[in-house]
Amino acid sequence: MKITRIESLTFGVEDVAASARYYDDWGLTGVEKGATGKDYVLPSGQTVKLRSLSDSSLPAAIEGGSTLRECVWGVDGKATIEEIGAELGKDQKLTLDSSGVLHGKDPWGMPIAFQVENAQDVKAGPDRLNRPFMPAERVTPTRMGHVVFFVPKDRAREISDFYTDRLQFRLSDRSGGLGDFMRCAGAKDHHNLFLLAAKPVGGFNHVAFEVNGFDEVLQGGKHMKDKGWKPATKLGRHILGSNIFWYFDNPAGGNTEYFADMDLMDDNWEPRVWEKHPGWAHWEMD
Ligand SMILES: [Fe+2]
């Protein structure tokens, strides 16, 4: 059983036009879906789907207002879909739709689904031999790297165990008082999922989009500011995961993050357990 990455996120939003304008400015390429929404496809083949709150095909909301309505995880093949179906089917009713996507929930109610990944090769950074650095005209995020959910604080360990024990996620860092950073079995990112145990109830916190290096985090963020979108944080480098980050308030729910240069790890990595959270950032700047 190998989950490999985030495959698709579906948001139910109050204002489709504003959410679409946000993701257009963020640098994603979209396809209109009539009055009810818009789909975005990243170079990686991952998708972001915006849907009106009134769309009756959406899974039940986990919180009021604009938010994530389903997180679809990509897997390495049909056999994994069957394995997950057998495992999660022990204690919940799952639905397999006509496209072969298996839908269920995690223990606090976040709708999660599984489909065979549609992985596209993402071009690595530019070849620099005999080519002086030249900034891209517009930043185009290459892929979604991670999602972050608030999980009910008093159930944080149970929910974390669900992902590691039943879906084979690997723990990278466990931070006392903050939450668990974990990666898919088939991925090397420090985290593809962070369960943030900061509130009594669950919810959606953010999704992170990878760009090509420090310059593009800065350039993408500056473009968003120029377009009038509000930064949710300063520009900085995280301590856990080490990624360069810049977060913005997303009208589709939560925040989005530009990130680059995250730590990579495999099964040789020993998960670190921090009694006291080591802190948010090595450095930050306006
Ligand atoms: Fe993040």
Boltz pocket constraint, residues with backbone or C-beta under 6 A from the ligand:
constraints:
  - pocket:
      binder: B
      contacts: [[A, 146], [A, 148], [A, 206], [A, 208], [A, 257]]
      max_distance: 6.0
